Amino acid sequence: MSDDQLKTLHEHYKDTFALQREREKERDLLFLIVIAVLGVLFLEVGHPVELREALAEPSSTGLKLKVVALPWHAIVSATWAMFLALLLRYSQACVQVERQYPYLHDLEKRLGMLYGDDGTTDMKFTAFSREGDAYTNDYPMVGEWVWLLYVVVFPALAITAIFTLLNIEAGQQDLPIGHFLFDRTVAGTAVATIILYRFVPPIRKAGRKLLACSRPVSRSAEE
């Protein structure tokens, strides 16, 4: 491969890496927004009177928002819908980021081979291993802990929070049936989204590995 082709591949790698960083920033921002909206839902559902009173207080400019006059259950349902929309977008952003890493690793391997760095030197890492070997080598325990929080703890807490909100709503005598059904439909979709995105893929992956290990070895392989 010529130097021009190598340069083109390197430029493509840099552009791909920059795009990956932008997607990671979007993912991280969406995560914080999703948590914030879920917190707003807890205030709206668990402490509606206190929240109305707080929002009805005059601002520094003297403006007083009459939240009491607004259809409160409609506001709650709208917040549920916003939560689901943001959760869907967050899940999409996570999938986009995760699917791009294998491609980046492949580009690094190709660049390393074309650059003539095959890992046989005395250097600890090859020239192009920023997202591959150099990143995963001696991975710190705090990184493993944060990964566990993102992958297991936070999704489990989110599902628990959703069911807690539904349980609180079920005890509200003045909740119209339309909003009752709408909120439960949205909440069920949110729970399904979390399960399908975060829990199903690793279970399927583990199942495939277990199935592959349990398959009998063919006679030709034994021979």
Buried (B, 14 or more C-beta within 10 A) or exposed (E): EEEEEBEEBBEEBEEBBEEBEEBBEBBEEBBEBBBEBBEBBBBBBEEBEEBBEEBEEEEEEEEEEEBEEEEBBEBBBEBBEBBBBBBBBBBBBBEBBEEBEEEBBEBBBBBBBBBEBEBEEEEEBBBBBBBBBBEEEEEEEEEEEEEEEEEEEBBEEBBEBBEEBBEBBEEBEEBEEEBBEBBBEBBEBBBEBBEEBBBEEEEEEEEEEEEEEEEEEEEEEEE
